[in-house]
């Protein structure tokens, strides 16, 4: 199951089924259509064997800063543990290098232990930023270099 671009219809299907990916957490504010309309090159998904969306990643590329940024990655709760997030990241990193990016970044809330574990397992460097998202709104900032066969490219 290879990553493929997200269409507007796919985006709508994701929005209609957020609890399957996020459980009870209200994540609607993290899902903006600009990731399909404006930054579509960085919106990827993986389908399961029945054709349903199993996982997705929304990110974007800033070639002028040589930076790629992953805004969100999610795997359907009943599809976790199959390497879908790693596959999405690997494809995203390939696309980022093609755009001339040399670094990748992402953030997570400190209580999102699954996201923190994923990013650390991929070898990303983590820094705790106490007021990153405003006063008292800490985030963990992840980053890595996009080398031809660097740690992040081997996820």
C-alpha positions as CSV (number, residue, x, y, z in Angstrom):
1,X,0.0,0.0,0.0
2,X,1.7,3.1,-1.3
3,X,1.1,6.6,-0.3
4,X,-0.9,8.6,-2.8
5,X,-2.1,12.3,-3.0
6,X,-5.1,13.4,-1.1
7,X,-8.1,14.7,-3.2
8,X,-10.8,17.0,-2.0
9,X,-13.1,14.0,-1.8
10,X,-10.6,12.2,0.3
11,X,-10.3,15.3,2.6
12,X,-14.1,15.3,3.0
13,X,-14.1,11.6,3.8
14,X,-11.4,12.2,6.5
15,X,-13.4,15.1,8.0
16,X,-16.5,12.9,8.1
17,X,-14.7,10.2,9.9
18,X,-12.3,12.0,12.4
19,X,-13.3,9.8,15.4
20,X,-11.9,6.7,13.6
21,X,-8.5,8.4,13.6
22,X,-8.6,10.5,16.8
23,X,-11.1,8.8,19.1
24,X,-12.8,11.3,21.4
25,X,-10.2,14.1,20.8
26,X,-11.7,17.0,19.0
27,X,-9.2,17.5,16.2
28,X,-11.4,19.3,13.6
29,X,-9.4,22.6,14.1
30,X,-6.2,20.8,12.9
31,X,-7.8,19.9,9.5
32,X,-7.9,22.8,7.1
33,X,-8.8,22.4,3.4
34,X,-5.7,24.5,2.5
35,X,-3.7,21.3,2.9
36,X,-5.4,20.0,-0.2
37,X,-6.2,23.2,-2.1
38,X,-3.0,25.1,-1.5
39,X,-0.4,22.6,-0.3
40,X,-1.7,19.5,-2.1
41,X,1.8,18.2,-2.9
42,X,2.3,17.6,0.8
43,X,-1.1,15.8,1.5
44,X,-0.7,12.1,1.4
45,X,-2.8,9.1,2.3
46,X,-2.7,5.3,2.4
47,X,-5.7,3.1,1.7
48,X,-6.4,-0.3,3.2
49,X,-7.1,-3.4,1.2
50,X,-10.8,-2.4,0.9
51,X,-9.9,1.1,-0.4
52,X,-10.8,3.0,2.8
53,X,-8.4,5.6,4.0
54,X,-6.2,4.0,6.6
55,X,-3.8,6.9,7.3
56,X,-3.0,10.4,6.2
57,X,-0.4,13.1,6.5
58,X,-0.8,16.9,5.8
59,X,2.3,18.9,5.4
60,X,4.0,21.5,3.2
61,X,7.3,22.5,1.8
62,X,9.1,25.8,2.1
63,X,11.9,25.5,-0.5
64,X,13.1,29.0,0.1
65,X,13.9,28.0,3.7
66,X,14.9,24.4,2.7
67,X,12.3,23.3,5.2
68,X,9.5,20.7,5.1
69,X,6.9,20.7,7.8
70,X,4.5,17.9,8.8
71,X,1.4,19.5,10.3
72,X,-0.5,16.3,11.1
73,X,-0.2,12.5,10.6
74,X,-3.0,10.1,11.7
75,X,-3.7,6.4,11.4
76,X,-7.1,4.9,11.8
77,X,-7.2,3.4,15.3
78,X,-7.9,-0.1,14.0
79,X,-5.0,0.1,11.5
80,X,-2.2,1.2,13.8
81,X,1.0,-0.8,14.1
82,X,1.4,-1.6,10.4
83,X,4.0,1.1,9.6
84,X,1.6,3.4,7.8
85,X,2.8,6.6,9.5
86,X,6.4,5.7,8.7
87,X,5.5,5.0,5.0
88,X,3.8,8.4,4.8
89,X,6.8,10.2,6.4
90,X,9.2,8.4,4.1
91,X,7.3,9.5,1.0
92,X,6.9,13.0,2.3
93,X,10.7,13.2,2.9
94,X,11.3,12.0,-0.6
95,X,9.1,14.8,-2.0
96,X,10.7,17.3,0.3
97,X,14.2,16.5,-1.0
98,X,12.9,16.8,-4.5
99,X,11.8,20.3,-3.6
100,X,15.2,21.2,-2.3
101,X,14.4,20.9,1.4
102,X,17.2,19.9,3.8
103,X,15.3,19.8,7.1
104,X,12.0,18.5,8.4
105,X,10.1,19.7,11.4
106,X,6.9,18.7,13.3
107,X,5.3,19.4,16.7
108,X,3.3,17.4,19.2
109,X,1.5,18.2,22.4
110,X,3.4,16.9,25.4
111,X,0.6,14.6,26.3
112,X,0.5,13.0,22.8
113,X,2.7,10.1,23.8
114,X,2.0,8.1,20.6
115,X,3.2,11.0,18.4
116,X,6.3,11.6,20.6
117,X,7.2,7.9,20.5
118,X,6.8,7.8,16.7
119,X,9.0,10.8,16.0
120,X,11.6,9.6,18.4
121,X,11.6,6.1,16.9
122,X,12.3,7.7,13.5
123,X,15.3,9.4,15.0
124,X,14.0,13.0,15.1
125,X,15.6,15.4,17.5
126,X,13.1,16.6,20.2
127,X,13.1,19.9,22.1
128,X,10.5,20.8,24.6
129,X,9.1,24.4,24.0
130,X,7.1,25.6,27.0
131,X,5.2,28.4,25.4
132,X,5.4,27.4,21.7
133,X,1.7,27.7,21.0
134,X,1.1,30.6,23.4
135,X,1.4,31.1,27.1
136,X,1.2,27.8,29.0
137,X,0.7,25.9,25.7
138,X,3.8,23.7,25.5
139,X,4.8,21.6,22.5
140,X,7.5,19.2,21.7
141,X,9.3,20.4,18.5
142,X,10.8,17.6,16.4
143,X,13.4,18.2,13.6
144,X,15.9,16.2,11.5
145,X,18.1,16.8,8.5
146,X,17.0,15.3,5.2
147,X,20.1,13.6,4.0
148,X,20.0,11.4,1.0
149,X,19.9,8.3,3.2
150,X,19.8,10.0,6.6
151,X,17.9,8.7,9.6
152,X,14.5,10.2,8.7
153,X,14.7,8.7,5.2
154,X,15.0,5.2,6.6
155,X,11.8,5.4,8.6
